[in-house]
Amino acid sequence: MAKKKFPTYRCVKSFTGDLEYTMYKFVAGKTYTDDRTTVMDVYIDGYFEPAEPDENTIVVHHPHG
């Protein structure tokens, strides 16, 4: 079975966002993969651009997801 691919984004503007369970600091220039257990998708417009994962990509996930 193929590994499920989640969307990855590069942060273009640093900010702190509420992901339902905690405030999370996103840093401009870093890449983040959204595993769809949080509400990261509400911040996509204006803060992120599509990107490919790299060795420093952070997976954003709910601690109980």
C-alpha positions in Angstrom: 0.0 0.0 0.0 1.4 3.4 -0.9 2.2 5.9 1.8 -0.6 8.6 2.1 0.6 11.9 0.9 -0.5 14.9 2.9 -0.2 18.5 1.6 3.0 20.4 2.4 3.4 24.2 2.6 6.1 26.7 3.0 5.3 29.5 5.5 5.7 32.9 3.8 4.9 35.0 6.9 5.7 34.1 10.5 2.7 34.0 12.8 1.2 32.1 15.8 -2.0 30.2 15.1 -4.5 28.3 17.3 -4.7 24.7 16.1 -7.6 23.8 18.4 -5.3 22.3 21.1 -2.6 24.9 21.5 -1.0 28.0 20.1 1.6 27.0 17.5 4.3 29.3 16.1 4.9 29.0 12.3 8.2 30.4 11.1 8.6 32.0 7.7 10.8 29.8 5.3 10.1 26.5 7.1 8.0 23.8 5.5 5.0 22.1 7.2 3.0 19.1 6.3 -0.6 19.1 7.4 -1.7 15.6 8.4 -5.3 16.8 8.6 -5.8 16.2 12.4 -5.7 19.9 13.1 -7.3 23.1 11.7 -4.1 24.2 9.9 -6.0 24.6 6.7 -7.7 27.8 8.0 -4.4 29.6 7.8 -3.3 28.5 4.3 -4.4 31.7 2.5 -2.0 34.5 3.0 0.5 32.6 5.2 1.6 29.6 3.1 2.5 28.5 -0.4 2.5 24.9 -1.8 5.9 23.2 -1.4 7.6 19.8 -1.4 8.7 18.2 1.8 12.4 18.3 2.7 14.5 16.9 5.5 13.5 19.7 7.8 9.7 19.6 7.2 7.6 19.7 10.3 4.4 17.5 10.4 1.6 19.4 12.1 -0.6 17.0 14.1 -2.9 16.9 17.0 -1.3 15.2 20.0 -4.2 12.8 20.3 -5.0 12.5 16.6 
